[in-house]
Amino acid sequence: MSLTQRVTVGTSEPDLVVEAEAVRIGTDILVYVWGGTRPHIGAVAAAVPRPSLADGDRTSATASVLTYPGHKEDSVVKSMAEALAAALDTNVVVTAGIHWDGLDQGSIATIVSRCREVTELLIRGLKGEPR
């Protein structure tokens, strides 16, 4: 495992593009996610891996979240941080700021799906697997 590993990914579809970059800091991982017309920091999650409560042979994760007032990235950063921490068995911090004006519920669902895609791409990239 490289202590200077950096992985940058983006969604495969050309509309509502979400991008992310992960950087290893020692054995920990820092991820920042952006998209839209005004990328920013809207929420931050810190996750730590732990044994699954349902199956002690599996790794899960627990995250704490800080959300700036008026921002809605909290569920995105929490799910991303927990997925990355569990899959990579390390501490993870994720920050995200994604903004487009006038989104409808369908577009929001698409963005959430794009964030799941980015999470999977990051996991594969950080494990050294082909994307």
JONOR-V230750 format. One line per field, one symbol per residue. phi: phi as a letter, one per 40 degrees, with the letter a starting at -180 (. if undefined). psi: psi as a letter, one per 20 degrees, with the letter a starting at -180 (. if undefined). burial: 1 if it has 9 or more other ideal C-beta (glycine too) atoms within 8 Angstrom, else 0. A space follows every 50 residues. Layout:
BEGIN
phi: ???
psi: ???
burial: ???
END
This chain:
BEGIN
phi: .ccbcbbbbaccccbfcbbabbbcbgccbbbbbaigcadabbabbbbbca ccccaccbbbabbbbbbcdgbbcdcccccccccccccbfacbbbbaabab cgccccccccccccccccdcccdccccgccc
psi: ppijpppprrqhqiqlppqqpqppncirppppprraimqaohqpqpqpqr qphhoiiqpaqpqqqppqpjqjjghghghggggggghilrppppqqoppq qkqrhghghgggghhgggggggggghijqq.
burial: 00001010111000011111111100011111111100000111111110 01000000111010101000101101111111111111011111111111 0000001101110111111011111100000
END
